Amino acid sequence: TSNSDSRINSRQLGTPRGIKAECSHASGISCLEARGSYVAVPTSGDRKNLNKPTRGRKKSVFEAYMSKEDVSAGLKRGELIQGPLRINPKKYHEAFIPSPDGTRDIFIDGVVARNRALNGDIVVVKLLPKEQWKVIKPDGSDKETEATHESDVPEDTLGTCVPQETARGDAKSPDVIIEAQFDDNDAEHGQDHLQDTLTEDIKKLSLGTGEKVKAAGIDGVHRTKRDDGPKVDDPRLLPDNFLQRTAKVVYILEKKHSRAATGFIKLLADKNSDLFKRCAMFSPVDHRVPRAYVSLAECPPDFVTRPEDYSNMLFICRIVDWKEDSNFATGQLAKSLGQAGEIEPETEGILTEYGVDFSSFSSEALECLPQSLPWVISPGELTKRRDLRKECIFTIDPSTAKDLDDALSCKQLPDGNFEVGVHIADVSYFVLEETALDKVASERATSVYLVQKVIPMLPRLLCEELCSLNPMQDRLTFSVMWKMTPEGKILDEWFGRTVICSCVKLSYDHAQSMIESPGKVFSPEELPPVSPQHSVAEIQQAVLNLHRIAQHLRKQRFVDGALRLDQLKLSFTLDQESGMPQGCYIYQYRDSNKLVEEFMLLANMAVAHQIYRSFPEQALLRRHPPPQTKLLKDLMEFCNQVGLDIDFSSAGTLHKSLNETFGPDKYSEARKEVLTNMFSRPMQMALYFCTGILKDETLFRHYALNVPFYTHFTSPIRRYADIVVHRLLSASLGARSPIKMKKEAIQRQADHCNDRKMASKRVQELSADLFFAIFVRECGPLESEAMVMGVLNEAFDVLVLKFGVQKRIYCNALPLRGFHFRKVGRKPELTLMWEPEKLEQESVPQVITIFTLVEVMLTSDGVPLKYSALLKRPSSE
C-alpha cells in the first residue's frame, strides 16, 4: 500500500480490509471490534489453549488462575516467579517481568499468556518449556528483547525536582521525555498495525520460532537478511545466550494498575446481535488496556442514534471484570471528559488513569488545620524552639513556586569559618500522626506537578500559607546547621526545631544574577521585597558564600565518585488567558540550582545518619541500586561497537567518561545528550525502604550519589516520606515520643511512596508530552537539528535537540528510492537513497549511523496529540 492509505487513524478505524469482523468467542481469535487495540490473536505461546475441549460451554480464552495456596507453595519451591509486569507500549502483545537474578527479562508472549493482567500489576508466572523460549540474536541488535523501561532513572542522580516553573518533576531524571513515547502505536507510521500484528502472529503459528519472513515495504529496497543468528528451529538445541525465557501469568498478586482508562465509545459492529442492544464497546487510547463492553445505559442518551457526535469525545472507563471466556473486559463508564486533544479533558484522563487523587480535601481532613485565622505561633511553642527570626535567612525557588519548603542561611564567623543553615518547613507540627489529614497525605504520598498546575499532597492553607516559608512571616522550621570551613569541610553539626522569618523570596534567576555579577549593586526594583532588618548587600554576600562552598562540596562529591545524568527538560510558557502553550524551551540548570541542590543533599545525608543511628529498625531511608546487569552489559557492548571508550566500573568512572569523552566542538554537547539518554536506560529507580526490613547494610547504598545512607528530609510539603523522616528526627532529638508505626508499617508506607512517586513522575512526563503535542499542533511544523541515537533496519531514532524529545523516523515515510541497512564492523548503518528533486538528477545518498546530525521537521498528524518527525532532505552540495 502507499504510505497514505496505510496511515491509519486509530481513532476512526473500521474493520481492516480483508478481515471479517465477527465476534467468535468460540475460538481464541477475537473479533476485531473497531480497532486493533487488544486483539487476543493466538501467538506461539498461546497455541495450546485453542484446542481445549469445550464441555458444552463457551470455550475459555484464558486459563483460570491458580489457587492462592498453590501459588504460595509454588513460589516457595521456586517453581513460580513473581514480579511487576511491563507491557511494551509500542507492541502491546509483548510483556516482560524482570528476572529475579538480574539477567535478561522473562518474556510473556501475547495477550492470552498475559492472562488479563494489566501494566504494573505484580504477577506470578510459570516458565514455559524450553522449546517455547524465544530465540534471539546474541549481539544485542534485536532491540525488542526488553521492553524499554518507561522511565527508570532515579531523580537523585539528577538534582532536585524543579517545581512548577517547569513542572516536570523528574521524568527519566527530573527531566526527560523518553523513548519516543509519543508514538506508542506504529499505525500512524505507514505500517498497518493491525494487519502486521495478525500476519506476524499467524506467521508465528505456521513457522514456529524459525526465521520470520519480512514483507518488503518499499519496492526495490535492499533488505539485509539476518544471517548472523543461529538457524536452528528448536530452542532446546541452542545455548542459553541465544534464548530468552518465556512464561505465562498464573496469578495476579496485586492489581497495581488503577483499572481506569480514557478512550472512546463505539457501537458494536454486529447490529443483529443481542449484545448490540445492551452494550457499546469502549476502546482505550492506551493499547495496553483491553477493550471493554460497557452498558448502553451508561452511555449518553442519544449515543445510539447519533454515535458520530461522540467520535472525538473522551470517556473514562473503569475495568470491573474480565471473564475467562471473553476477549473483552467488562467496564463501567465513569464520566465523559470532553473533546480529545484539549488540555483539561486530557489532563483529567491522565490523572485518573494513574490513580492520582485530585478531589477536594474532606471536611474531616480540613478540621485538623488551625481554625482561627490568621494563625500565630503560641508563646509556649516559641519557648521550645531556637529563635532564628533575626538571622539573614532566605528562600531560592522557581519564580512561580508557592510551596516554599526550604530556606538557607550563611553567616561568617569571627574565625573565618561559616555557620550554614538549611531550614525546612515543620510540616509534622501541623500533620499529626494518625489524624484524618495524616491519612489523606499518606495516601496521596506526593504532590503532582503538571505543566499548568499542581495537585497538592496537603490542603492549600498548609502548602501555600502556614507551612510555606513566605518572606516576612514567622514560620516553624526544622533546621540542620553546620559550622564549616570555606572549603565545605564540616566541623560541627546541629539539628533542632527552630522558628525563622525569611527576609526575601529569591527566584533562581535572582540568585543566578548575584552569582554572575558579584560586584553589582542591585536596585530595589531588580529584586523582590526585602525585609527592612537586612540589607541587599548582606543577602548577596550570603548567596555568594553559599555558592563558593557549594562549588567545593560538588567538586568533592564527583571526586568521591558520584554520577549525574542531566537530561534535557522541556518547559513551556503558557498564554495567560487561554492556558495554551505559546512557547517551549529547554530548562537551563545553572549555578543557582546547583547551590540549592548541594545543601539539600548535605541535609538529607546528615538526617539519614542521625535517624539510622537512633532508630536502626525504623529509619525510612532511600537507596539506589546499581544498574541492571543485563542492560548495562548491552550498553557496554554497544559502546564497544561504536568505538566509545567508556569505563562502566562504577558511578564515578561513568561520570568521568561521560564528561571527558567529548571534544570542544559544537556537537559534543549533543553527543553527550545522546549518551546521557542511553546511560539512563540501565539505571534503576531510587527507592524508599525501612532499615529494619532490609538486613544487609550494603544494600542501603545510593549508587548515583555514591554514599552509604541517604533519605528525603527537605520537601515535607510535597512528599509524605519527608514527614515520616521529620517525625523520626524529632523523636531522635527527644522532642517527641517515638513514632507509633512498626517497621512493617513503615515498609508498607515506603512501598506506597515508591508507587506514587513512579506514578507522579509518569504523569508529569505525560503532562509535558500533552503540552508539547499541542504546541506542535498550534505552532508547528517545527524545525530542529536532531542527532541519531539508534539505528534499526528500517527506521532510526533521533533526539530532537531543540526540544529534548525522542522520535522514531521510518524509512517508508520518506520520499526514498530505496534504503540499505548494513553493519560496518559491529556498527549499524542505514544508507537512504533520496528521490531526486528534478528528474534528471542522480539520487542523493545519506548515511545514517549513531551520532549522525540530521535536520527534522515535527508536524502534527491530524490525529489528536500525535505528531511525526520527518527527515529534511539533505542539500545536494
N, C-alpha and C positions, 0 to 999 in steps of 0.2 A: 504494500500500500504506500501511497505517497505520504509524506510527512503530515500533510494537512488532514488527511482522512483519519489517520490513526491517532491524532492528538485528541484523546477522548476527554470530554469534560466530565469528570467523575460525578458531578452533581446532577447531570441530566442524562445519565447513561441508560438507554433502554436495553433490550436484550441484544447482546452482541450478535453480529451476523453469523449465521450457520449454527447457532445453538438454540435449541428449542427450550423455552422456559417452561419447565414442568416441575411441579413440586413432587419429587418422587422420594417420599420418605422411606420407601421400602428399600432403597439402595443406599449405599454410603455416599453416593454422589448427590450433592444438594441441588436444589433448583437455584438458578442464578437470578435471584429476585432483585431486579432493579440495579444491582451494582456489584462489582467484584470485591466487595469488602471482605467477605468472610465466607469463602466457599469451602465447604468440607469436602474438597476433592480428595480422593484417596491418594496418599503418597506412598512411597515404597514401605514406609513403616506402618502404614495403615491397612495393608492388604488383607491380613488375616481376619480383620473384622468383617470383611464383606461377605464371607460365606458361612456365617454362623446360622444354624437353623433358627427359624422364626418361632417355633412353638405356638403358632396360631395368633401371635400378636404382632404389633408393629415391630419391625426389626430395629435393634439398637444401632445407633450411630456410634455411641460412646460406650466404653466399658464402665461398669458400676465401680464406685470407689471401694477400696479395701476397708475393712473394719478398723476402728481405732486400735484395737488390741493387736491385730496382725501388723499394723503399721509400726507400733512401738517395738514389737518383737523383731520385726524386720530391720528397723534402724539399729537396734541393739546388736543384732547379729552381723550388721554391716552388709546385709543383702539389699537394703534400700538406701537411697541417698536423699538428703533434703537440701533445699537452697532456694534463693529468690529467683523467680522466673523472669527472664528478659525476653521480650518478643522484639524481633528486628523491625523497626518502624518502616524500613524500606521494603522488606519482604516479610509480610506478616505471617507467612506459613512457616517461617523459621523461628525457633525459640531455643533458648540456652539456659542452663544453670551452671554456676561456677563449679569446677571440680574441687572437692574438699582438699585435695593435695596441691592446689595451686597450679596444676598443669592445664592443658587445653580444656576449654569448656565442654560440657556434655551437651550434645545436640538433640533437640526434640523436634522431629520432622513432621510437620503437618498438624492440622487442626485436631484430627482425631487423637493423635498421640498426646496432644496438649490437654485433652480431656477436660475442657470447659474452664481451665484456669486462666486468669487474666494477668496482664503485665504487672509485675511487682509482687504477686502472691508468693507466699512461702509454700512450696510444693514438695511432695515426696515422689521420687521417681524410681523406676525399676529399670536397670540396664537391659537392653535388648541383646539377643545372642550375637556373637561376633560377626556372623555372616551378614547381619544387617547394619554393621557400623559403616560410617561414611568414609569413603576413600578420598584422601586429599593429597595435594602435592606437597612435598616436603619443603620446598624453598619459600613458602610463605607468600607466593604470588596469588594464591586463591584467597582473595580478601574476605570471602564470606564465611570462613570457618568460625569467626567470632562475630557476634552482633556487636556493633560499636556500642560501647557503654555510653548512655546518653550524655552523661557528664560526670566524670569521676575525678575531679581534681580538688583537693582539699583547699578551702579558701585560705587556710592559714599559710599556704605556700605563697599566697598572693596578696597578702596585705589585708587591711581591714576592709570590710564591705563599705561601699560608699553609698550612703542612703540618699534617696530622693533625687538629688541633682541628676543622678544618672539612673537611679532607681533600678539598678541591675544586680544588686547584691552580688552574690558570687556565682555566676554561671561557671563554666568549667574552671573557674577561678573566680575572682569576683566576676570574670568578665568575658565569657565568650558566647559566640553563637556557634553552636557546634554542628559538626557532621552534617553538612548540607541538610539540616533538618527541615528546611523549607520544602524539600520535595520528598516526602516520605512515600510518594506514590509515583512510580515511573510512568503512569499512564499519560501524564502531560508531556512526556518527552519522546513522543513518536514511537512508543512501544505499546502496543495494545496489551495492556497489563493482564486483562482477564484471559485473553487468548493465550498469552505467554504462560500464565500460571497453569492453565488447563493442559496446553500441549506439553509443557515441561513435565507435569505430573503424569500424564498419560504415557509420555516417553519413559519416565522412571519405571512405570509399571511394565512397559514392554522390554526395556533394555536392562533391567536390573541396575547394578551400580556401574556398569561399564561406561565407556565414552559417551557423553551426551552429544547428540548431533546438534550443531548450531545452525539455525536457518540463516542464510545470508541476508543482511538487512538492506544493503545497497548493492545494486549490480556492479560487478567489476571491482569489488573491493577485495584486496588480497587478504584472506584470513590466515592467521597462523594457527596450525593445529597444535593442540597441546601435546608435544611429543617428549616432554621431559618428566612425565609422571609414569608410574608403573602401568602396564597394560593388562594387569590381571583382573579378572572379574570377581574373583572370590576373595573378600577381605580376609578370610581366615589364613590365606597363604602369604599375607603381607606383614612386614614388620610394623610395630606399633606407631612409629613416627609417620607412617603413611595413613594412619587411621584416626578418626575421631569417634569416640564412643557415642552411641545413640541410646535414648531412653524413652520411656513413656510415663506420663503422670498417673499415679495410682491414688493420690490423696491430696487434698488441699489442707495444709496445716493451719494457715492463717490467710484470710482474704484481705490482703493489704490494699488491693485496688479498691477505689471508692465505689465501684459498681455504678458510677454515674457517667454519662457521656453526652456530648452535644451532637446533633445531627439533624436529619431531615425526615419527614414522614411522606410515604407514598402509598397509593392504593396497591393492593395485591394484583398480580398480573392476571390471575385466572378469575374472570368475572363471574363464572358459574359455580365456583367452589363455595362450600358452606362457610369457609373461613372469610371469604371476601365480604360477607355481610356483617361479620363481627369484628374483624381485625384490620389494622393497617400495618405496614412494615416500617419500622424505624431503622434508618441507615446511618450509622455513626460516621462522623468525619474521621475519627481515628480508626484506621483499618484494623487495629489490634483488638478492637472490641467487636463482639458478634452483632449481627443484625438481630432485631428482636420484634416479635409480634406485640403490638400494643392494641388495647381495646379501642374501637372506634368511638365508644362513649367518652373516652378521654381526649379525643381529637376535637378541634374546633367544629361547631355545629354545621358549618357549610363546607367542610373539608371534602365530603364525598361528592357533593355537586360541583364544587369549584376547586379541585385539587391543585390546579395550576397557580392559584393565588398563594399557595403555600410552598412553592418550589424553592424559594430562597429564604424561607423562614426557619430560623434555628430553634430547635426544641431541646430541652434536657430530658433525658430518659434514664430511669434507674432500672438496672437489670435485677429482676427479683427472683428469677428461677431459670434453670436451663436443664431440661429433661434429657435423659439418656437417649430417647428415641427421636430427638429433634435436632435438625441442623441449626435451628434458630432459638435464641433465648426468649424468655417472656419478659416484657418490660412494662414499666408504668411511666406514662408521660408525667413529668413533674411540673413543667411550665413551658410556655413559649418565651423565647428571649428577645426576638426581634430579627431584623434582617442580617443575614450572613455578611461579613465584611465590614460591619460597623463596630466602632470601638467598644461601646458599652455591652452590647449583647455578647460579643466575642470574649470580652474580659470576664463577664459573669460565667460564661461557659467554662473558661479555663479554671476559674476558682472552684467551680462546682466539681469539675472532673477530678481535680486534685484534692478534694475534700477540705478546702480552706473555709473556715467558718467566718463569714463576713456579716453575720447577723448583728443586731444591736445587742449591747450587753443587758443582761436580765436585771430586773429591779433588785433581786437578791444580791447580785454582784455589786451593783452601784451603791447599795446600802452599806457596804463595807468601807466606803470612802468617807472622809470627813464631811459632815453635813452642813456645818456652819461655815459659810464662806464670807469674806476672804479668810483663808486658813492662816494661822500664825503659829510659830514654834512656841510651845509652852516653856515657861521658865524652868520647870522641872526637867524637861528634856535637855535644855541648854546646859544644865549643870553636869550632865552625863557625858558631855562631848568636849573635844578640844576646839576652842573657838578660833577659826581662821578667817573671820569675816574682814579683818583689817589687812590681810595679806593681798598681794597682787596675784589674783587667780583669774584665768580667762578660759574661754572655750574656743576651739577651732573646728569648724564643721563645714559641710557643703552649705552654700548660701541659702538653700531652700529648707534646710533641716529645721524641724520643730521639736524633735525629741532629743534634747541635748543630754546624753548620758555622762559625758566625761569632761573634766576641766583639768588644766595644767597650771603649775606654778614653778618658779625657779628663782631662788633668792641667793645672791652671792654672800658668802660668809667671810668674816674678817680674815680667816686663814687662807683665803683664795679658793677654797672648795665651794660646792654649791649644795643648797637644800632643794631637792627636786620633789615635787608632789604630783601624784595622779589622784584626782578626786572624782569618785564615781557616785552617781545618784543613789541614795539609800532607799531603794525601792522596797526592800524587805521590811522597812519600818511601817509601810502602808499596807503591804500584802502579807497578811499573817497566815501562818501555816494552817491548813485545813478549813479555811473560810470559803465561802461561795466564790469570792473573787480569785482566790488561790486556785480553786478547781478549774475555773474558766481559763486562767492564764496557763495552767499546766497542760490543759487540753490543746490550746492554740499553740503553745510552745515557742512561737516566734512571730514577730511582725513580718508581714509580707510586703515587700517594696515593688510596686508596679511602676510603669513609666509615669502614669498620671496621678497615682495616689498610693496611700499606704493603708493596708488592712492591719490595724494595730493589735498587739497582743493584750494591751491593757486599755481601759477607758481613756478617752482624750483628756479628761480632767487630770489624770496622773501623767500621761505621756507628755502633754504639752504645757501643763501648768505645775502641779505640786512637785513632781519629780524632775522636771526638765530644769537644767541649771541655767535658767534665764538670767540675763545681766541685771545687776542692781536689785536682786531679790535674795533674801536669806534662804538657803536651801540646806537640807540634811544630806550629808555625804558620808561615804566610807572611803578613807584615804590610805594610800601607801606612800610613805615618804622615805627618801633616801638621802644620806649625806654622801656625795660623790665627788670625785676629782674632776677637773675639767676634761679629762680623757674618758670619763664614764666608768671609772673603777669604783665599785660600791664599798663604802667604808662603814656604813651603818644603815639599818632598815627599821622602819616603824609602821605598824598597822593600827588603825583605830577609827572610831566613829568621830566625825567632825561636823562642823557647820561652816559653810562658806557663803560669800557673797561675790559672785563673779563680777569683774569690773567691765568686761566688754565681750560681745559675741562676735568673734572674728570669723570670716569665711576663709577657706583655703587660699582664695585669691589675695585677701588682705595679708595673711601670714607670708605668702609667697613674695609679695612685693617688699615686705620688710626684709626678707632674707636676701632678695636680689639687689636691694638698694640700702645697704646697711647705714650709709651716712645720711640718707634722705630725712628731711624734717617733714612729717605728714601734717597737712592741714586738717582741721576737724571735719571738713566736707568729704575728705577721702576715706574716712573711717566711720564705722557705726558709732552711736553714742557711747562715750567713755565715762565711767564713774568719776565724780569730782575728787574722790580720795586718791586717785592715781593719775600720773601723767602719761601721755602717749609715749614719751621717751622711755619711761620705766617699763612699759609693756613691750616696746620694741626691743629693749635690751634683753628682757626675759626670753622673747622669741628667738633672738639671735643666740643667746647662750644655750637654749634647748637645742637649737639647730646644730650647733657645734658639737655638743655632747652626743646628739643622735647620730651624727656622722661617724664618730668614733665607735659607738655601740654597733652600728650597722656594719662598719668595716670589719669589726671583730667577729660579728656573727658569721660573716661569709668566710673569714679566715678559719673560723672554727667548723666550717663545713655545712652551712645552711644552703638551701636551694630556693630560688624564687623563679616561678614561671609566670611571667606577666602576660596575660593575653589581651588582645585588643578588645576594648569595651565600648559599646555604642551608647551615645547619649543623644537626646532629642531636645529641640526647642519646640514648644507647643504654642499654638495660637491661643491667645488669652480668651477669646470669645468662644471659638468652636472646639477647642481642645485637640484640634488636628495637628499632626506633626508638620512643622514648617521647615525644619532643618534638622540635620543629623550630622554628628561629628564624633570622632574618636576621643574618648575622655583622656586627658593628659594626667598622668600620675607624676606628681612633682615633689620637690623637696619638702613642701609643707605637709603633704600627705605622709611622706616618709618619717618626718619628725613625730607626728602623732602616732604613727604605727610603732615606732621603736619603743616609745614609753608605754603603749598599751601592751606590747609583747612582754616588756620587762615586768609590768604589774601582774600580768597573767601568770608568768613563771613564778614570781615571788609568792603569789597566793597559792599556787599549786603546791609548792614545797610546804607552805605553812599548814594547809588543811590536811595534807597527806601525813605530815609529822604528827598532827594532833589526832586525826581520825583515820588510821591506816585501813579500817574496814569500811568506812562510809564515804570516803572522799569521792567527789564527782570530778573526774579529770577528762582530758581529751587526748586521745592517742592518734597517731597517724602511721598505719602500717606501711612497710616498704612496698615498692611497685610490684605488680603481679608478674611473677617469674616468666610465665609463658609470653605475655605481651612484651615484656622487656627484652626477652630473647629475640622475638620477631623484630623489634626495633633495632637491636644491635646488628642483627643480620642485615636489615635494610640499610643502616648507616654504612656498613662494610660495602654493600653492593654499590652505593653511590659515592664511595670514596671519602666518607666523612670520618675524621678521627675523633671519636667521642669516647671519653672514659666513663663507663657506666658503674664503676665500682662503688660509688657512694653518692649521696645527695650533693656533697660539696664538690666532688670531681665533675659531676654532671653540670653543676652550676658554672664551674670554671670553663669546661669545654664549650658550653653554650655561649659564654661571654668572650671567649678568646678565639673561637673558630673563624670569626668573620672579619674581613678586611674593612678598611675605612670607606669603601665606595658606597655610592647611593643605595645599592640594592642589598647591602649586607644586612641592613635593618629588616628588610623584607624576608631575607633568607632566615634570619633569626626568628621572625614571627612564625614562619612555616615550621621550623624545627620545634619551637615552643609548643605549637599545636600538636606536633607528633609526640613530643615527650609527655604531654598531658595525658595521652591515651592510656599508658600502662599504670598511671598513678591511681591510687585508691583514695576513697573518701577518708577524711579525718572523722573520728567517732568519739562521742561521749561514752564513758563507761564508769562503773563503780569499782573502786580499787579492791573491795572485799570479795568481789566475784572473780576477778582475773588474778589468778595466783602468781603467775610468772611476771616479776617486775620488769624483765627485759621487754615485755610486750607493751609496757606503758609508753615507750619512746615515741617521740614525734619525729618522723623521718625527715620531713622538709625543713623543720626548724632545727633539727639535729640536737634536741635536748631530751633529758630523761623524763621530765614532768612538765605538763602544760595543762592549762584549764581556761575557761572563759569566765572572766570576772567583770569586764569593763563595759558591758552593754545590758544591764538588767532591765532597762525599759523595753527592750525589744527581743530579749532571749530569756526563756524561763530557766535554762541551765544556770545562767549567771545568778538568778535569785537563789537557787539552791546553794550555790557556791557562797553567796553572801551570808546565808544562814549558817553554813559550816564555819566560815571565817569568824563570824560573830561569836559562835559557840566556842571556837578555839581560843578566843581572847577573854572568855568568861563573861561576855556581855549579855549572854542569854543562855537558857538551858539548852542541852544538846538537842539536835534535830530529832524529830519523832520518827522519821522514816527508817525502816530496817534496810539493810544492804540490798535485799532482793527488790524492795520497792524503789530504791534509788536506781538500780539497774533497769527496772521496767521504765522508769521515767527517762533514763538515759536513752533507751531504745526508742521511746516515743519521740524524744527530741531529735534523734537522728533521722527518723522517718519524716518528721515535719520539716526538718532542715532540708532534706533532699527534695521534698515536695515544693517547698517555697522557692528553692533555687530553680527548679524546673519551671515553676510558674513565672518567676522573674525573667527567665530566658524567653518563655513563650510570649510574655507581655512585650518584650523588646522585638521579638520576631513579628508580632502583630503590628506594632507601630512602624517597623521597617517596611513590611509588605504594603502598608497603607501609604507610606512615604513614596515607595516606588510607583504605586498606582497614581498618586496625586501629583508627584513631581518628576516622574520618570519620563522617558528612559534615562538611566543614569550611566555615565561612563566612568570607568576606573581602570587603573592598572591592576593586574592580578598576577599572582605567582602560582605556578603549578606545584601542587603538594602530593599528587599521587597520579599514577598512570595505569589505566586498565586497558583491556584490548580494544574496546570500542568507545571509551569515554575517558575523561580525566577530571580530577578535582582541582579546583583553584581556591586560593584565599584572595578575596577581593580586598585590596589593600586600603582603599579609601574608607571602607565601612567595616572591615574585620569579619565579613560573613564568608562562609564557605559554600561553594556551589559545585555541582557536577555538570560538566558540559558534555553533551552526547554528540558523537561524530555524525550520526544520521540526522541531526537537526541543523547541520551546516551545509552550505552550498558547495559540496566537495565532489570532485570526480571520483575520488576513492581515498582510502587511507590504509596505512600499513603498520602493523604492530610487530616489533621485534625486541629481542633483548641484546643489548650491547654489553658483552660480559654478563653481568647479572642485573644490569640497569635497564628497566623497561623504557621503551621509546616508541612514540607514535609519529608517523610522518603523514601529514594531511596534504592532499593534493587539491588545491582550491580551483574551482571553476574559474577560468579567466574572465575578466570583466568584458573584454572585447573578443569576438570570436576567433580572430586570427592569432591571438596571443597564446603563449605557452601556459600550461598550468603552473601555478605558483606553489612550490612545496614549502611546508612549515614543519619544523621538527619540534615535537613536544616531549620534554623529559622533565625530570624533577628540577625545580628552581628555574624553569623557563619563565621569562616575563612575557605576559600577553596583555592585550587590551580587551576588555569585555564591556558589553552593554547589558545592564539589568533592565528587563522590560516586563511589565505586568502581563499575566497570561489571560486576562479576561475571565478568569475563574476567581471568586473571592479569595484574596490573600495568597494567591500563587504567583510566583514570578520566575522567570528563567534568566540564566546568564547565557548570552550568545557571544561567541568569539568574533572580534572585529577582524576583517580580512587584513593580512599583513600587507604593508605597502610593497609595491613591486620592485623598488630600487634594490 
